[in-house]
Amino acid sequence: MHQLFIAIGTILLIGSLVCVILASNQYWQLQFELNDHLPEGEKFEPRSWLSLTTGRWSSYRELQRRVLPDSPRPRRGRQLALSGIALLLCSIVLFLLGYSRVVG
């Protein structure tokens, strides 16, 4: 039974990585879509999620809401990121269950 927990945990872990990569892709595509609608001097440079703490993220989101108010990408990216986190947590629980049965 513990092998089944570990196998399912591995599948969920891979699913979580796929969700996070797809969420990141949504934000990249949003940035490219936004840059297509901006003049040359106002375009954003390629960004990563690591730049969330620099303070420019809020101005970026405000600009996105103003220029592309009906874009589904932010919502889709948020859903994918939350799904990835949920799958990651489930995989951790299954790994712990699988390994505790092996050890115990």
Secondary structure by P-SEA (a helix, b strand, c coil): caaaaaaaaaaaaaaaaaaaaaaaaaaaaaaaaaaaaccccccccccccccccccaaaaaaaaaaaaccccaaaaaaaaaaaaaaaaaaaaaaaaaaaaaaaac
